[in-house]
Amino acid sequence: MDGSKWILGDYMGIRLDHIGIAVNTLDEGEKFWKLLGLIPDDKDEEVLDQGVITRFIPIANDMQKPAMIELLEPTSEDTPIGRFIEKRGIGIQQICFEVDDIYQLIDVLLKSGVKMIDEVPRRGSKNCLIAFVHPKSTGGVLVELSQSNRKQS
């Protein structure tokens, strides 16, 4: 990868936000992470249009905004996470990067020939704007882009 792409990433403020892990239940899914001493956030959130209940587990407490583990429990078998578990079993479902300007990044990706699942951002957990990059453009990894509600105009 040439150096200009790294500069673009730095310019656009891309940071690891979380790794999403599909689980059968949040309580079952968090057991290992608690053994490591990681403490889940106080409240779970149901994202109705995605058919999922999320629980975030910060990876470090000494950072202003630490990267997190996101446990994803399907609300039914016919939701994206329900279908993921049925097809692939529990495990890592996606990796999410927080970005400063999701609209600008989507535009850059589309102009570069990257296939997007969401060409227009939508609301996700924690009231963030989110968009997914198709795994065909990322070497098989579902990538979520997220813009914090703090950075939305």
N, CA and C of each residue as an Amber inpcrd file, in Angstrom:
protein
   459
   0.8560000  -1.1780000   0.0000000   0.0000000   0.0000000   0.0000000
   0.8950000   1.2310000   0.0000000   0.6350000   2.1830000  -0.8620000
   1.5180000   3.3370000  -0.9090000   1.2230000   4.2910000   0.2480000
   2.1830000   5.1320000   0.5510000   2.1040000   6.0140000   1.7110000
   0.9340000   6.9680000   1.7190000   0.4490000   7.3810000   0.5290000
  -0.6500000   8.3450000   0.4820000  -1.9170000   7.7900000   1.1190000
  -2.1260000   6.4900000   1.0430000  -3.3210000   5.9050000   1.6510000
  -3.2490000   5.9980000   3.1720000  -2.0560000   5.8390000   3.7170000
  -1.9130000   5.9670000   5.1760000  -2.1860000   7.4010000   5.5990000
  -1.7120000   8.3620000   4.8200000  -1.9470000   9.7710000   5.1320000
  -3.4480000  10.0690000   5.0750000  -4.1420000   9.5210000   4.0720000
  -5.5860000   9.7250000   3.9710000  -6.2760000   9.2100000   5.2310000
  -5.8840000   8.0350000   5.6970000  -6.4710000   7.4750000   6.9180000
  -6.2570000   8.3810000   8.1110000  -5.0540000   8.9150000   8.2470000
  -4.7780000   9.8270000   9.3530000  -5.5870000  11.1110000   9.2140000
  -5.6870000  11.6220000   7.9870000  -6.4110000  12.8590000   7.7350000
  -7.8960000  12.7070000   8.0650000  -8.4480000  11.5460000   7.7670000
  -9.8750000  11.3290000   7.9850000 -10.1800000  10.8820000   9.4110000
  -9.1950000  10.7440000  10.2550000  -9.4190000  10.4250000  11.6480000
 -10.0180000   9.0430000  11.8710000  -9.4240000   8.0190000  11.2970000
  -9.9470000   6.6630000  11.4370000  -9.2870000   5.9880000  12.6320000
 -10.1350000   5.4400000  13.5360000  -9.6570000   4.7550000  14.7400000
 -10.4660000   3.4840000  14.9410000  -9.8340000   2.4680000  15.5210000
 -10.5860000   1.2710000  15.8790000 -11.6200000   1.6530000  16.9240000
 -12.8730000   1.3490000  16.6700000 -13.9360000   1.6340000  17.6330000
 -14.3090000   0.3700000  18.3940000 -14.6520000  -0.6970000  17.6560000
 -14.9910000  -1.9400000  18.3360000 -14.9060000  -3.1240000  17.3920000
 -14.8590000  -4.2900000  17.9860000 -14.9470000  -5.5550000  17.2670000
 -16.2600000  -6.1790000  17.6900000 -17.1310000  -6.4520000  16.7320000
 -18.4500000  -7.0140000  17.0200000 -18.3990000  -8.5300000  17.0250000
 -18.8940000  -9.1320000  18.0830000 -18.9010000 -10.5840000  18.2240000
 -20.3360000 -11.0580000  18.3700000 -20.7580000 -11.9110000  17.4540000
 -22.1050000 -12.4910000  17.5110000 -22.1240000 -13.5540000  18.6100000
 -23.1370000 -13.4760000  19.4870000 -23.2630000 -14.4140000  20.6080000
 -24.7070000 -14.9000000  20.7000000 -24.8780000 -16.0660000  21.3170000
 -26.2360000 -16.5620000  21.5380000 -26.9570000 -15.7190000  22.5800000
 -26.2610000 -15.4170000  23.6980000 -26.8100000 -14.5180000  24.7200000
 -25.6830000 -13.6210000  25.2070000 -26.0350000 -12.4080000  25.6110000
 -25.0340000 -11.4620000  26.0910000 -24.3400000 -11.9750000  27.3440000
 -25.1090000 -12.5480000  28.2630000 -24.5200000 -13.0310000  29.5190000
 -23.5190000 -14.1510000  29.2670000 -23.8570000 -15.0560000  28.3620000
 -22.9330000 -16.1370000  28.0040000 -21.6960000 -15.5690000  27.3070000
 -21.9290000 -14.6220000  26.4140000 -20.8490000 -14.0450000  25.6250000
 -19.8510000 -13.2330000  26.4220000 -20.2870000 -12.6380000  27.5300000
 -19.3820000 -11.7690000  28.2820000 -18.5010000 -12.5210000  29.2800000
 -18.7860000 -13.7900000  29.5390000 -18.0610000 -14.5270000  30.5900000
 -16.5510000 -14.4930000  30.4040000 -16.0690000 -14.8010000  29.2010000
 -14.6250000 -14.8130000  28.9700000 -14.0180000 -13.4360000  29.1960000
 -14.6790000 -12.4070000  28.6700000 -14.1400000 -11.0550000  28.7530000
 -14.0810000 -10.5830000  30.1980000 -15.0570000 -10.9910000  31.0230000
 -15.0300000 -10.6580000  32.4520000 -13.8690000 -11.3600000  33.1540000
 -13.5540000 -12.5990000  32.7190000 -12.4040000 -13.3030000  33.2930000
 -11.1070000 -12.5350000  33.0650000 -11.0580000 -11.8010000  31.9470000
  -9.8750000 -10.9800000  31.6520000  -9.8740000  -9.6710000  32.4440000
 -10.9450000  -9.4170000  33.1950000 -11.0340000  -8.1930000  33.9770000
 -11.6890000  -7.0440000  33.2460000 -12.2840000  -7.3130000  32.0780000
 -12.9610000  -6.2590000  31.3270000 -14.4020000  -6.1460000  31.8190000
 -14.8270000  -4.9390000  32.0930000 -16.1450000  -4.6860000  32.6850000
 -17.0750000  -4.0780000  31.6390000 -18.2390000  -4.7190000  31.3890000
 -19.1860000  -4.1890000  30.4020000 -19.7350000  -2.8270000  30.8100000
 -20.1440000  -2.0460000  29.7870000 -20.8610000  -0.7980000  30.0470000
 -22.1060000  -1.1050000  30.8710000 -22.6800000  -0.0860000  31.4550000
 -23.8200000  -0.2600000  32.3520000 -25.1040000  -0.7190000  31.6860000
 -25.3390000  -0.3210000  30.4350000 -26.6390000  -0.6700000  29.8670000
 -26.5100000  -1.3000000  28.4890000 -27.4050000  -2.2310000  28.2270000
 -27.5240000  -2.8500000  26.9170000 -28.4400000  -1.9770000  26.0750000
 -28.3510000  -2.1420000  24.7600000 -29.2010000  -1.3610000  23.8700000
 -29.7700000  -2.2630000  22.7860000 -31.0730000  -2.1660000  22.5690000
 -31.7050000  -2.8820000  21.4730000 -31.7820000  -1.9460000  20.2690000
 -31.2400000  -2.3950000  19.1440000 -31.3060000  -1.6400000  17.8980000
 -32.3570000  -2.3460000  17.0400000 -33.5670000  -1.8020000  17.0660000
 -34.7220000  -2.4710000  16.4670000 -34.5480000  -2.7950000  14.9870000
 -34.0870000  -1.8240000  14.1800000 -34.0220000  -2.0800000  12.7370000
 -32.9320000  -3.0660000  12.3490000 -32.0180000  -3.3730000  13.2840000
 -30.9970000  -4.3770000  13.0160000 -31.3010000  -5.6950000  13.7330000
 -32.3520000  -5.7010000  14.5660000 -32.7390000  -6.9180000  15.2610000
 -31.6620000  -7.4470000  16.1810000 -31.0790000  -6.5620000  16.9820000
 -29.9490000  -6.9570000  17.8200000 -29.9900000  -6.2150000  19.1530000
 -29.4850000  -6.8730000  20.1720000 -29.2490000  -6.2270000  21.4610000
 -27.7390000  -6.1870000  21.6350000 -27.2140000  -5.0100000  21.9400000
 -25.7660000  -4.8520000  22.0370000 -25.3410000  -4.6230000  23.4860000
 -24.1440000  -5.0870000  23.7790000 -23.4940000  -4.8140000  25.0660000
 -22.0400000  -4.5040000  24.7500000 -21.5880000  -3.3230000  25.1300000
 -20.2140000  -2.9110000  24.8560000 -19.3270000  -3.1640000  26.0690000
 -18.1090000  -3.6130000  25.7900000 -17.1240000  -3.8950000  26.8340000
 -15.8560000  -3.1210000  26.4740000 -15.5540000  -2.0160000  27.1730000
 -14.3280000  -1.2670000  26.8890000 -13.0950000  -2.1460000  27.1060000
 -12.1150000  -1.9970000  26.2160000 -10.9030000  -2.8040000  26.3220000
  -9.9150000  -2.1990000  27.3140000  -9.9350000  -0.8860000  27.5020000
  -9.0320000  -0.2330000  28.4460000  -9.7810000   0.9000000  29.1350000
  -9.4830000   1.1180000  30.3920000 -10.1520000   2.1830000  31.1400000
  -9.3230000   3.4500000  31.2340000  -8.0480000   3.3930000  30.8180000
  -7.1750000   4.5430000  30.9790000  -7.1330000   5.4410000  29.7380000
  -7.9810000   5.1500000  28.7630000  -8.0240000   5.9660000  27.5530000
  -9.3050000   6.7900000  27.5610000  -9.2640000   7.9570000  26.9080000
 -10.4510000   8.8000000  26.8400000 -11.6030000   8.0650000  26.1500000
 -11.3370000   7.4070000  25.0290000 -12.3490000   6.6080000  24.3390000
 -11.6850000   5.3040000  23.9080000 -11.7570000   4.2880000  24.7550000
 -11.0840000   3.0290000  24.4310000 -11.8070000   2.2580000  23.3390000
 -11.0530000   1.4290000  22.6310000 -11.6860000   0.4820000  21.7050000
 -12.4800000  -0.5040000  22.5560000 -13.4910000  -1.1390000  21.9610000
 -14.3860000  -1.9960000  22.7360000 -14.6460000  -3.3200000  22.0380000
 -15.1390000  -4.2550000  22.8170000 -15.7390000  -5.4760000  22.3220000
 -17.2400000  -5.1980000  22.3270000 -17.9430000  -5.4990000  21.2310000
 -19.3920000  -5.3480000  21.1860000 -19.9970000  -6.7380000  21.0460000
 -20.7580000  -7.1620000  22.0420000 -21.4640000  -8.4300000  21.9570000
 -22.8060000  -8.1710000  21.2900000 -23.1620000  -9.0270000  20.3370000
 -24.3660000  -8.8450000  19.5300000 -25.2720000 -10.0560000  19.6940000
 -26.3840000  -9.8780000  20.4020000 -27.3590000 -10.9500000  20.5930000
 -28.5420000 -10.7020000  19.6720000 -28.8680000 -11.6840000  18.8100000
 -30.0070000 -11.4690000  17.9170000 -31.3210000 -11.4600000  18.6870000
 -32.2680000 -10.6620000  18.2250000 -33.5950000 -10.6550000  18.8450000
 -34.4670000 -11.7560000  18.2580000 -34.0660000 -12.2980000  17.1040000
 -34.7500000 -13.4510000  16.5100000 -33.8100000 -14.0840000  15.4850000
 -34.1930000 -15.2540000  14.9930000 -33.3430000 -15.9680000  14.0350000
 -33.3390000 -15.3310000  12.6500000 -34.3460000 -14.5070000  12.3300000
 -34.4290000 -13.9210000  10.9890000 -33.8660000 -12.5000000  10.9270000
 -32.9280000 -12.1830000  11.8200000 -32.2340000 -10.8960000  11.8070000
 -30.8280000 -11.1150000  11.2340000 -30.1240000 -10.0500000  10.8600000
 -28.7680000 -10.2490000  10.3290000 -27.8570000 -11.0590000  11.2720000
 -27.8870000 -10.7820000  12.5610000 -27.0350000 -11.5250000  13.4960000
 -27.5640000 -12.9460000  13.6800000 -28.8760000 -13.1160000  13.7120000
 -29.4490000 -14.4530000  13.8040000 -29.0290000 -15.3240000  12.6300000
 -29.0770000 -14.7550000  11.4220000 -28.6690000 -15.4920000  10.2240000
 -27.1680000 -15.7580000  10.2350000 -26.3930000 -14.7970000  10.7400000
 -24.9410000 -14.9790000  10.8310000 -24.6240000 -16.1820000  11.7170000
 -25.2450000 -16.2430000  12.8920000 -24.9920000 -17.3460000  13.8170000
 -25.4370000 -18.6710000  13.2020000 -26.5790000 -18.6710000  12.5490000
 -27.0740000 -19.8970000  11.9110000 -26.0950000 -20.4040000  10.8560000
 -25.5380000 -19.4930000  10.0800000 -24.6550000 -19.8650000   8.9680000
 -23.2190000 -20.1500000   9.4180000 -22.6950000 -19.3090000  10.3220000
 -21.2730000 -19.3840000  10.6680000 -20.9940000 -19.7360000  12.1240000
 -22.0370000 -19.6930000  12.9600000 -21.8290000 -19.9190000  14.3900000
 -21.4400000 -18.6310000  15.0850000 -21.2930000 -18.7000000  16.3990000
 -20.9190000 -17.5040000  17.1350000 -19.4670000 -17.1400000  16.8100000
 -19.1410000 -15.8700000  16.9390000 -17.7750000 -15.4250000  16.6670000
 -17.7530000 -14.0140000  16.1320000 -16.5750000 -13.5970000  15.7040000
 -16.3990000 -12.2280000  15.2080000 -17.2640000 -12.0290000  13.9750000
 -18.0880000 -10.9800000  14.0250000 -19.0130000 -10.6790000  12.9400000
 -18.5360000  -9.4780000  12.1320000 -17.9150000  -8.4970000  12.7990000
 -17.4690000  -7.3050000  12.0920000 -16.4160000  -6.5670000  12.8970000
 -15.6890000  -5.6950000  12.2060000 -14.7510000  -4.7800000  12.8580000
 -15.2170000  -3.3710000  12.5070000 -15.2330000  -2.5000000  13.4960000
 -15.7740000  -1.1580000  13.3060000 -14.7020000  -0.1020000  13.5190000
 -14.6870000   0.8590000  12.6140000 -13.7860000   1.9980000  12.7340000
 -14.6110000   3.2630000  12.9200000 -14.2400000   4.0510000  13.9240000
 -14.8590000   5.3650000  14.0980000 -14.1570000   6.3230000  13.1420000
 -14.9460000   7.1430000  12.4650000 -14.3960000   8.0970000  11.5000000
 -14.9190000   9.4910000  11.8280000 -14.1800000  10.4840000  11.4150000
 -14.5870000  11.8620000  11.6750000 -15.7090000  12.3180000  10.7530000
 -15.6690000  11.8940000   9.4810000 -16.6610000  12.3390000   8.5020000
 -17.0770000  11.1430000   7.6480000 -18.1420000  10.4810000   8.0510000
 -18.5820000   9.2600000   7.3820000 -19.0190000   9.5230000   5.9470000
 -19.6500000  10.6650000   5.6940000 -20.0890000  10.9860000   4.3280000
 -18.8910000  11.1370000   3.3980000 -17.8710000  11.8340000   3.8500000
 -16.6750000  12.0350000   3.0380000 -15.9760000  10.7080000   2.7800000
 -15.8730000   9.8530000   3.7970000 -15.1860000   8.5800000   3.6250000
 -15.9560000   7.6680000   2.6670000 -17.2770000   7.6150000   2.8020000
 -18.0750000   6.8130000   1.8700000 -17.8510000   7.2960000   0.4410000
 -17.8270000   8.5960000   0.2460000 -17.5980000   9.1600000  -1.0790000
 -16.2360000   8.7290000  -1.6280000 -15.1950000   8.8110000  -0.8090000
 -13.8540000   8.3960000  -1.2290000 -13.8460000   6.9060000  -1.5750000
 -14.4760000   6.0870000  -0.7400000 -14.4970000   4.6440000  -0.9850000
 -15.2380000   4.3070000  -2.2760000 -16.4060000   4.9030000  -2.4770000
 -17.1750000   4.6440000  -3.7010000 -16.3920000   5.0720000  -4.9420000
 -15.7610000   6.2380000  -4.8860000 -14.9660000   6.7130000  -6.0250000
 -13.7560000   5.8290000  -6.2800000 -13.3300000   5.0770000  -5.2590000
 -12.1960000   4.1650000  -5.4000000 -12.6310000   2.7620000  -5.8060000
 -13.9370000   2.5900000  -6.0680000 -14.4380000   1.3030000  -6.5180000
 -14.7710000   0.3170000  -5.4130000 -14.8320000   0.7790000  -4.1740000
 -15.1690000  -0.0880000  -3.0460000 -16.6770000  -0.3100000  -3.0290000
 -17.0750000  -1.5590000  -2.8600000 -18.5030000  -1.9070000  -2.7940000
 -19.0070000  -1.6550000  -1.3780000 -20.0640000  -0.8640000  -1.2730000
 -20.6570000  -0.5410000   0.0160000 -21.9910000  -1.2720000   0.1760000
 -22.2780000  -1.7310000   1.3790000 -23.6170000  -2.2280000   1.6970000
 -24.5270000  -1.0300000   1.9090000 -23.9980000  -0.0200000   2.5880000
 -24.7440000   1.2230000   2.8510000 -24.0250000   2.3840000   2.1710000
 -24.6050000   2.8980000   1.0980000 -24.0330000   4.0780000   0.4600000
 -24.4800000   5.3540000   1.1550000 -25.5190000   5.2420000   1.9840000
 -26.0160000   6.3550000   2.7980000 -26.0040000   5.8730000   4.2480000
 -25.3870000   6.6290000   5.1480000 -25.3410000   6.1960000   6.5510000
 -26.7310000   6.0780000   7.1660000 -26.8340000   5.2230000   8.1800000
 -28.0840000   5.0520000   8.9340000 -27.7380000   5.0640000  10.4200000
 -28.7600000   5.1080000  11.2600000 -28.5560000   5.1410000  12.7090000
 -28.1970000   3.7530000  13.2240000 -27.2310000   3.7230000  14.1230000
 -26.8290000   2.4840000  14.7730000 -26.8920000   2.6540000  16.2790000
 -26.2230000   1.7720000  16.9940000 -26.2360000   1.8600000  18.4480000
 -25.5440000   3.1430000  18.9010000 -25.8840000   3.5750000  20.0990000
 -25.3600000   4.8130000  20.7020000 -25.6390000   6.0360000  19.8290000
 -26.6990000   5.9380000  18.9830000 -27.1390000   7.0260000  18.1220000
 -26.0640000   7.4760000  17.1230000 -25.1420000   6.5820000  16.7820000
 -24.1060000   6.8920000  15.8000000 -24.6500000   6.7250000  14.3880000
 -24.0300000   7.4050000  13.4530000 -24.2770000   7.1320000  12.0430000
 -23.3630000   5.9750000  11.6660000 -23.9040000   4.9750000  10.9590000
 -23.1030000   3.8220000  10.5740000 -23.2970000   3.4980000   9.1030000
 -22.3140000   2.8360000   8.5300000 -22.3920000   2.3110000   7.1650000
 -21.4630000   1.1090000   7.1010000 -21.8980000   0.0870000   6.3590000
 -21.1030000  -1.1270000   6.2350000 -20.4530000  -1.1990000   4.8640000
 -19.1860000  -1.6500000   4.8570000 -18.4360000  -1.9030000   3.6330000
 -18.6000000  -3.3900000   3.3230000 -18.8930000  -3.7190000   2.0730000
 -19.1210000  -5.1110000   1.6900000 -17.8300000  -5.9260000   1.8450000
 -17.9290000  -7.1250000   2.4250000 -16.7410000  -7.9700000   2.6030000
 -15.9950000  -8.2840000   1.3050000 -16.6590000  -8.2130000   0.1450000
 -15.9810000  -8.4620000  -1.1320000 -14.8960000  -7.4240000  -1.4020000
 -15.0110000  -6.2540000  -0.7780000 -14.0190000  -5.1980000  -0.9910000
 -12.9630000  -5.1390000   0.0940000 -13.0660000  -6.0020000   1.1000000
 -12.1580000  -5.8910000   2.2470000 -11.3840000  -7.1770000   2.5290000
 -11.4110000  -8.1100000   1.6020000 -10.7370000  -9.3800000   1.8410000
 -11.5490000 -10.3160000   2.7140000 -12.8700000 -10.1480000   2.7180000
 -13.7330000 -11.0690000   3.4510000 -14.1700000 -10.6220000   4.8310000
 -13.8040000  -9.4180000   5.2370000 -14.1620000  -8.9150000   6.5660000
 -15.2750000  -7.8770000   6.4330000 -16.3510000  -8.0460000   7.2140000
 -17.3840000  -7.0170000   7.2470000 -16.8420000  -5.8440000   8.0540000
 -16.7680000  -4.6800000   7.4290000 -16.2460000  -3.4840000   8.0840000
 -17.3830000  -2.4990000   8.2810000 -17.5220000  -2.0460000   9.5210000
 -18.5050000  -1.0150000   9.8610000 -17.7730000   0.2950000  10.0520000
 -18.3260000   1.3500000   9.5010000 -17.8330000   2.7090000   9.7280000
 -18.8360000   3.3820000  10.6480000 -18.3530000   4.1260000  11.6150000
 -19.2330000   4.7590000  12.5960000 -18.7810000   6.1850000  12.8550000
 -19.7440000   7.0950000  12.8550000 -19.4610000   8.4850000  13.2070000
 -20.2280000   8.8050000  14.4720000 -19.5140000   9.1690000  15.4860000
 -20.1120000   9.4880000  16.7860000 -21.1120000  10.6220000  16.6560000
 -22.1510000  10.5680000  17.4770000 -23.1430000  11.6530000  17.4560000
 -22.5290000  12.9760000  17.9040000 -21.3750000  12.9330000  18.5730000
 -20.6790000  14.1680000  18.9600000 -20.1660000  14.9120000  17.7320000
 -19.9010000  14.1700000  16.6510000 -19.2640000  14.7730000  15.4780000
 -20.2560000  15.0460000  14.3670000 -21.5330000  14.7890000  14.5840000
 -22.5350000  15.0340000  13.5530000 -22.9880000  16.4820000  13.6220000
 -23.1910000  17.0740000  12.4510000 -23.6210000  18.4730000  12.4640000
 -25.1210000  18.5780000  12.4120000
